[in-house]
Amino acid sequence: MSPSIRTPQQRDRRFARVRNLTMSIFVTSGVISAVFIGYAASIAKPVTTPPPSTSTLNSAPNGAATTPSTTTPTTPSSPSASNVTPTTVYTPPVSAPVTTTTVCTTTPSGTTTCY
């Protein structure tokens, strides 16, 4: 059997139907994506991080080294206070200032760049 012969108008209509089908699939997938992104954004919760722990004694912001300070009570004068144990008192770390060096370079044309 030989294939049926189509007129140019039939061929054009068929291409138009295929073009409309692909365009509707593309538009529908875009709308569905936008709806999903809107839904996901509406149910999203902000990220929370726990506060830093105070168990690390030698960590401070900007990389400055700190040392913990401890205080011990003075020697008791009465015998009833003789079983007092020394306690550690927390003092917040003091960070040292951060110093940086500036390096400047000059090109043969006379342009100076500092960083």
Secondary structure, DSSP 8 states (H G I E B T S, - for coil): -------HHHHHHHHHHHHHHHHHHHHHHHHHHHHHHHHHHHH----------S--TT--GGG-------------SSGGGTT--------------------EEE-TTS-EEE-
